[in-house]
Each structure stands twice: as C-alpha cells, then as structure tokens.
Amino acid sequence: MRPLQISPETAIKLAETLKVPIEQLMHMPQHLLIQKLAELARIETGEAGQPAAERKDDSRS
C-alpha cells in the first residue's frame, strides 16, 4: 500500500486534528481516514448521538 498522496502541510494538520502520529496517518487506509474525518465533522457540528429524526426537526425551526 502506498502512502496517502497529500501535501506535507495537510498531513501535519490532519495528524494534529485527528491526534494520531504523522507516520500512522500517512499509511492509514483511505477509507479509515475518511471515516475518522466524518466522525470529527459530526462531533464539530454537534450532531453526535442525535437520531436522524431529531436532526430533521431541529433544521426546520
């Protein structure tokens, strides 16, 4: 498996954000990286743990 094709600056920012060593990040399978980024996005938007029905109701208000 080849390392991720991302810039060094992006790799450093991702490693800090995801709290993983940069070496681990560079050899992380792409599908796992995308999954971790999606989890992080959900946490940042405050949707973690809310059922889909509640999120839909909140968006109408």
Contact map, one row per residue, 1 for C-alpha under 8 A:
1110000000000000000000000010000000000000000000000000000000000
1111000000000000000000000010000000000000000000000000000000000
1111100000000000000000000111000000000000000000000000000000000
0111110000000000000000000111010000000000000000000000000000000
0011111000000000000000000000000000000000000000000000000000000
0001111101100000000000000000000000000000000000000000000000000
0000111111100000000000000000000000000000000000000000000000000
0000011111110000000000000000000000000000000000000000000000000
0000001111111000000000000000000000000000000000000000000000000
0000011111111100000000000000000000000000000000000000000000000
0000011111111110000001001100000000000000000000000000000000000
0000000111111111000001000000000000000000000000000000000000000
0000000011111111100000000000000000000000000000000000000000000
0000000001111111110000001000000000000000000000000000000000000
0000000000111111111111001000000000000000000000000000000000000
0000000000011111111100000000000000000000000000000000000000000
0000000000001111111000000000000000000000000000000000000000000
0000000000000111111100000000000000011001000000000000000000000
0000000000000011111110000000000000000000000000000000000000000
0000000000000011011111011000000000000000000000000000000000000
0000000000000010001111111000000000000000000000000000000000000
0000000000110010000111111100000000000000000000000000000000000
0000000000000000000011111110000000000000000000000000000000000
0000000000000000000111111111000000000000000000000000000000000
0000000000100110000111111111000010000000000000000000000000000
0011000000100000000001111111000000000000000000000000000000000
1111000000000000000000111111100000000000000000000000000000000
0011000000000000000000011111110110000000000000000000000000000
0000000000000000000000000011111110000000000000000000000000000
0001000000000000000000000001111111000000000000000000000000000
0000000000000000000000000000111111100000000000000000000000000
0000000000000000000000000001111111110000000000000000000000000
0000000000000000000000001001111111111000000000000000000000000
0000000000000000000000000000011111111100000000000000000000000
0000000000000000000000000000001111111110000000000000000000000
0000000000000000010000000000000111111111000000000000000000000
0000000000000000010000000000000011111111100000000000000000000
0000000000000000000000000000000001111111110000000000000000000
0000000000000000000000000000000000111111111000000000000000000
0000000000000000010000000000000000011111111100000000000000000
0000000000000000000000000000000000001111111110000000000000000
0000000000000000000000000000000000000111111111110000000000000
0000000000000000000000000000000000000011111111110000000000000
0000000000000000000000000000000000000001111111100000000000000
0000000000000000000000000000000000000000111111110000000000000
0000000000000000000000000000000000000000011111110000000000000
0000000000000000000000000000000000000000011111111100001000000
0000000000000000000000000000000000000000011011111100000000000
0000000000000000000000000000000000000000000000111110000000000
0000000000000000000000000000000000000000000000111111011000000
0000000000000000000000000000000000000000000000001111111000000
0000000000000000000000000000000000000000000000000111111100000
0000000000000000000000000000000000000000000000000011111110000
0000000000000000000000000000000000000000000000000111111111000
0000000000000000000000000000000000000000000000100111111111100
0000000000000000000000000000000000000000000000000001111111110
0000000000000000000000000000000000000000000000000000111111111
0000000000000000000000000000000000000000000000000000011111111
0000000000000000000000000000000000000000000000000000001111111
0000000000000000000000000000000000000000000000000000000111111
0000000000000000000000000000000000000000000000000000000011111
